Amino acid sequence: MRAIIFAHALALAACGQTSSQSASTAPAHASEYTLACADFATTTPTTLGQRFGAENVTTQTLPGPEGESYEATLVFADDPTRRLEIVWKEGRTAPASVNVSNAGTQWRGELGYTIGAPISEIESLNVMPFKLWGFGWDYGGWVSDWNLGTFSQTPGCNTRIRFEARNDLGAAASGDSEFMSNDPAIRAADPAVVAFGLMFAAP
C-alpha cells in the first residue's frame, strides 16, 4: 500500500495534482543548477554524461525506507554541494524522479527555493496551502497534495518537497496522517525543506 505513495522507494506517488494549465511563473533563479521540468524531462543516461561529464555520473544501490533498497544514478556523488540523484523509468529512457537532499546544495527549484526554505516560503510560492504527511515516520514530511497550486501546474511533471520539523513541537503533527501546511500544529513545528525534486508521469 505504501509503495503506491511513492513512485520509487523515496518518492511520493501522489506528490501533487497535475492541472491542464501550465505554470505562468517564470523561473526565478535559472542556472546550471536549477531543477526544472523542461531540463530533465528528456534526460537519458547518455545526455546526463554529456551535460555533467561521464566521469561525474555513477550508478549505485541506495538504502530506502522500511528496509528497501533501490538503484539510482548519482551526479557528483561525492560533492554534497552538487550531488543529484536520478531514478529511471523502465528501460532507462527517461527519468522517473530527480532528487536533491544535501544541505548546502547549489541546486535550486525552478522558483528559487532550496534546502532549508521554511514552509511559509513554499506555501507562498504555491499561492495556497497544501497537504503534507505528518512527521516522524519513513514517509513523513513529504507533500502529498499541492491543492491545485503553482507547484501542480506543469503537466506530466510533479514537484516533490519534503519537510522536517525544526523543534520538538513537531510531535503534535506526527504520524501517518495528512496535515494542511497552515495547520497550527505544523507551523508550531517550524518545518523546513530537507529534500526536493521532480517526479515524471508514466508514459
Sine and cosine of phi, psi and omega as CSV:
sin_phi,cos_phi,sin_psi,cos_psi,sin_omega,cos_omega
0.00,0.00,-0.72,0.69,-0.02,-1.00
-0.94,0.34,-0.34,0.94,0.06,-1.00
-0.89,0.45,-0.45,0.89,0.02,-1.00
-0.95,0.32,-0.45,0.89,0.00,-1.00
-0.90,0.43,-0.60,0.80,-0.03,-1.00
-0.94,-0.35,0.54,-0.84,0.07,-1.00
-0.96,0.28,-0.45,0.89,0.14,-0.99
-0.57,-0.82,-0.24,-0.97,-0.16,-0.99
-0.86,0.52,-0.42,0.91,-0.02,-1.00
-0.88,-0.47,0.06,1.00,-0.18,-0.98
-0.91,-0.41,0.77,-0.63,0.07,-1.00
-0.93,0.37,0.76,-0.65,0.01,-1.00
-0.97,0.22,-0.27,0.96,0.02,-1.00
-0.82,-0.57,0.82,0.57,-0.11,-0.99
-0.99,0.16,0.19,0.98,0.07,-1.00
0.33,-0.94,0.40,-0.92,0.05,-1.00
-1.00,-0.03,0.59,-0.81,-0.01,-1.00
-0.98,-0.18,0.79,-0.61,0.02,-1.00
-0.99,-0.16,0.33,-0.94,0.03,-1.00
-0.97,0.23,-0.20,0.98,0.03,-1.00
-1.00,0.00,0.52,-0.85,0.09,-1.00
-1.00,-0.06,0.39,-0.92,-0.03,-1.00
-0.91,0.42,0.65,-0.76,0.00,-1.00
-0.99,-0.14,-0.14,0.99,-0.03,-1.00
-1.00,0.08,0.81,-0.58,-0.01,-1.00
-0.97,0.26,0.47,-0.89,0.04,-1.00
-0.82,0.57,0.70,-0.72,-0.06,-1.00
-1.00,0.03,-0.46,0.89,-0.08,-1.00
-0.68,-0.73,0.82,0.57,-0.02,-1.00
-0.88,0.47,0.79,-0.62,0.01,-1.00
-0.25,-0.97,-0.03,-1.00,0.03,-1.00
-0.86,0.51,-0.48,0.88,-0.06,-1.00
-0.95,-0.32,0.61,0.80,0.13,-0.99
-0.99,-0.17,0.78,-0.63,-0.01,-1.00
-1.00,-0.01,1.00,-0.04,-0.07,-1.00
-0.91,-0.41,0.63,-0.78,0.00,-1.00
-0.82,0.58,-0.73,0.69,-0.08,-1.00
-0.89,0.46,-0.51,0.86,-0.05,-1.00
-0.98,0.21,-0.41,0.91,-0.11,-0.99
-0.91,-0.41,-0.17,0.98,-0.09,-1.00
-0.86,0.51,-0.58,0.82,-0.05,-1.00
-0.95,-0.32,0.27,0.96,0.02,-1.00
-0.91,0.42,0.64,-0.77,0.11,-0.99
-0.79,-0.61,0.23,-0.97,0.07,-1.00
-0.82,0.57,-0.57,0.82,0.00,-1.00
-0.93,0.37,-0.76,0.65,-0.02,-1.00
-0.93,0.37,-0.47,0.88,0.06,-1.00
-0.90,0.43,-0.68,0.73,0.05,-1.00
-0.91,0.41,-0.59,0.81,0.03,-1.00
-0.92,0.39,-0.59,0.81,-0.05,-1.00
-0.97,0.24,-0.68,0.73,-0.11,-0.99
-0.94,-0.35,-0.08,1.00,-0.05,-1.00
0.99,-0.11,0.85,-0.53,-0.07,-1.00
-0.84,0.54,-0.52,0.86,-0.02,-1.00
-0.94,0.35,-0.27,0.96,-0.02,-1.00
-0.98,-0.18,0.14,0.99,-0.06,-1.00
-0.87,-0.49,0.85,-0.52,0.00,-1.00
-0.73,-0.69,0.36,-0.93,0.06,-1.00
-0.89,-0.45,0.74,-0.67,-0.06,-1.00
-0.67,-0.75,0.36,-0.93,0.17,-0.99
-0.99,-0.11,0.83,-0.55,-0.11,-0.99
-0.90,-0.43,0.47,-0.89,0.05,-1.00
-0.96,0.27,0.66,-0.75,0.03,-1.00
-0.90,-0.44,-0.12,-0.99,0.00,-1.00
-0.95,0.32,0.38,-0.93,0.07,-1.00
0.81,0.58,0.59,0.81,0.09,-1.00
0.98,0.21,0.08,1.00,0.01,-1.00
-0.99,0.12,0.23,-0.97,0.11,-0.99
-0.70,-0.72,0.30,-0.95,-0.02,-1.00
-0.45,-0.89,0.37,-0.93,0.01,-1.00
-0.99,-0.12,0.72,-0.70,0.01,-1.00
-0.62,-0.78,0.49,-0.87,0.13,-0.99
-1.00,-0.10,0.76,-0.65,-0.03,-1.00
-0.93,-0.36,0.71,-0.71,0.14,-0.99
-0.97,-0.23,0.76,-0.65,-0.04,-1.00
0.79,0.61,0.82,0.57,-0.09,-1.00
-0.83,0.56,-0.56,0.83,-0.08,-1.00
-0.99,-0.16,0.15,0.99,0.01,-1.00
-0.88,-0.48,0.99,-0.14,-0.07,-1.00
-0.88,0.48,-0.34,0.94,0.00,-1.00
-0.98,0.18,-0.27,0.96,-0.03,-1.00
-0.77,-0.64,-0.01,1.00,-0.08,-1.00
-0.86,0.50,0.71,-0.71,0.00,-1.00
-0.66,-0.75,0.65,-0.76,-0.04,-1.00
-0.89,-0.46,0.75,-0.66,0.00,-1.00
-0.80,-0.60,0.77,-0.64,0.13,-0.99
-0.94,-0.34,0.74,-0.68,-0.12,-0.99
-1.00,-0.10,0.44,-0.90,0.20,-0.98
-0.94,0.33,0.25,-0.97,0.01,-1.00
-0.84,0.54,0.73,-0.68,-0.05,-1.00
1.00,-0.03,-0.14,0.99,0.05,-1.00
0.83,0.56,0.57,0.82,0.01,-1.00
-1.00,-0.06,-0.23,0.97,-0.01,-1.00
-0.27,-0.96,0.40,-0.92,0.00,-1.00
-0.96,0.26,0.60,-0.80,0.19,-0.98
-1.00,0.04,-0.62,0.78,0.03,-1.00
-0.42,-0.91,0.43,-0.90,0.05,-1.00
-0.76,-0.65,0.71,-0.70,-0.15,-0.99
-0.65,-0.76,0.61,-0.80,0.09,-1.00
-0.80,-0.59,0.75,-0.66,-0.05,-1.00
-0.54,-0.84,0.38,0.92,0.00,-1.00
-0.96,-0.29,0.77,-0.63,0.10,-1.00
-0.88,0.48,0.60,-0.80,-0.01,-1.00
0.99,0.13,0.13,0.99,-0.03,-1.00
-0.90,0.44,0.51,-0.86,0.13,-0.99
-0.99,0.13,-0.27,0.96,-0.03,-1.00
-0.93,0.36,0.63,-0.78,0.08,-1.00
-0.75,-0.66,0.45,-0.89,0.13,-0.99
-0.95,0.33,0.23,-0.97,-0.08,-1.00
-0.87,0.49,-0.43,0.90,0.02,-1.00
-0.99,-0.14,0.18,0.98,0.16,-0.99
0.98,-0.18,-0.14,0.99,-0.02,-1.00
-0.97,0.23,0.27,-0.96,0.05,-1.00
-0.42,-0.91,-0.10,-0.99,0.03,-1.00
-0.83,0.55,0.70,-0.71,0.02,-1.00
0.99,-0.13,-0.17,0.99,0.00,-1.00
-0.90,0.43,0.71,-0.70,0.02,-1.00
-0.95,0.30,0.37,-0.93,-0.04,-1.00
-0.88,0.47,-0.49,0.87,0.03,-1.00
-0.90,0.44,-0.58,0.82,0.03,-1.00
-0.92,0.39,-0.68,0.73,-0.01,-1.00
-0.92,0.39,-0.64,0.77,0.04,-1.00
-0.89,0.46,-0.64,0.77,0.04,-1.00
-0.90,0.44,-0.68,0.73,0.03,-1.00
-0.91,0.42,-0.56,0.83,0.01,-1.00
-0.97,0.23,-0.26,0.97,0.04,-1.00
0.98,0.20,-0.26,0.97,-0.01,-1.00
-0.45,-0.89,0.33,-0.94,0.05,-1.00
-0.88,0.48,0.39,-0.92,-0.01,-1.00
-0.68,-0.73,0.10,-0.99,0.00,-1.00
-0.97,-0.24,0.55,-0.83,0.11,-0.99
-0.58,-0.81,0.37,-0.93,0.03,-1.00
-0.97,0.23,0.53,-0.85,0.04,-1.00
-0.87,0.49,0.36,-0.93,-0.07,-1.00
-0.99,0.16,0.20,-0.98,0.20,-0.98
1.00,-0.01,0.25,0.97,0.11,-0.99
-0.59,-0.80,0.06,-1.00,-0.18,-0.98
-0.85,0.53,-0.56,0.83,0.00,-1.00
-0.96,-0.27,0.19,0.98,-0.06,-1.00
-0.89,0.46,0.61,-0.79,0.10,-0.99
1.00,0.03,-0.17,0.98,0.02,-1.00
-0.96,0.27,0.65,-0.76,0.12,-0.99
-0.91,0.42,0.72,-0.69,-0.02,-1.00
-0.95,-0.30,-0.37,0.93,-0.05,-1.00
-0.33,-0.94,0.87,-0.50,0.00,-1.00
-0.99,0.17,0.01,1.00,0.11,-0.99
0.84,0.54,0.63,0.78,0.01,-1.00
0.88,0.48,0.43,0.90,0.05,-1.00
-0.99,0.14,-0.13,-0.99,-0.06,-1.00
-0.81,0.58,-0.63,0.78,-0.07,-1.00
-0.96,0.30,-0.07,1.00,0.02,-1.00
-0.94,-0.35,0.28,0.96,-0.18,-0.98
-0.99,-0.15,0.12,0.99,0.03,-1.00
-0.95,-0.30,0.95,-0.30,-0.05,-1.00
-0.83,0.55,0.74,-0.67,0.07,-1.00
0.99,0.14,-0.03,1.00,-0.05,-1.00
-0.62,-0.79,0.92,-0.40,0.00,-1.00
-0.98,-0.22,0.67,-0.74,0.12,-0.99
-0.98,0.18,0.72,-0.70,0.02,-1.00
-0.91,-0.42,0.76,-0.65,0.06,-1.00
-0.64,-0.76,0.67,-0.74,0.08,-1.00
-0.87,-0.50,0.65,-0.76,0.01,-1.00
-0.92,-0.39,0.40,-0.92,0.10,-0.99
-0.71,-0.71,0.69,-0.73,0.01,-1.00
-0.92,0.40,0.64,-0.77,0.00,-1.00
-0.97,-0.23,0.05,1.00,0.13,-0.99
-0.55,-0.84,0.16,-0.99,-0.13,-0.99
-0.93,0.37,-0.20,0.98,0.00,-1.00
-0.94,0.35,-0.10,0.99,0.03,-1.00
-0.90,0.43,-0.26,0.97,0.00,-1.00
-0.87,0.50,-0.50,0.86,0.00,-1.00
-0.96,0.27,-0.22,0.98,0.00,-1.00
-0.84,-0.54,0.62,0.78,-0.05,-1.00
-0.96,-0.29,0.31,-0.95,0.12,-0.99
0.96,-0.28,0.11,-0.99,-0.09,-1.00
-0.99,0.16,0.88,0.48,0.03,-1.00
-0.61,-0.79,0.39,-0.92,0.05,-1.00
-1.00,-0.05,0.58,-0.82,0.05,-1.00
-0.77,-0.63,0.46,-0.89,0.14,-0.99
-0.99,0.17,0.53,-0.85,-0.04,-1.00
-0.90,0.44,-0.39,0.92,0.01,-1.00
-0.98,-0.18,0.18,0.98,0.07,-1.00
-0.88,0.48,0.71,-0.70,0.00,-1.00
-0.81,0.58,-0.59,0.81,0.01,-1.00
-0.92,0.40,-0.61,0.79,0.04,-1.00
-0.92,0.39,-0.75,0.66,-0.03,-1.00
-0.89,0.45,-0.57,0.82,0.03,-1.00
-0.91,0.42,-0.45,0.89,0.02,-1.00
-0.97,0.24,-0.22,0.98,0.01,-1.00
0.80,0.60,0.86,0.51,-0.06,-1.00
-0.96,0.28,0.48,-0.88,0.09,-1.00
-0.70,-0.71,0.37,-0.93,0.00,-1.00
-0.92,0.39,0.78,-0.62,0.09,-1.00
-0.89,-0.46,-0.18,0.98,0.07,-1.00
-0.33,-0.94,0.54,-0.84,0.07,-1.00
-0.46,-0.89,0.29,-0.96,-0.01,-1.00
0.06,-1.00,-0.32,-0.95,-0.03,-1.00
-0.77,-0.64,0.54,-0.84,0.13,-0.99
-0.77,-0.64,0.75,-0.66,-0.06,-1.00
-0.97,-0.26,0.66,-0.75,-0.04,-1.00
-0.91,0.41,0.47,-0.88,0.05,-1.00
-0.92,0.38,0.53,-0.85,0.00,-1.00
-0.91,0.41,0.00,0.00,0.00,0.00
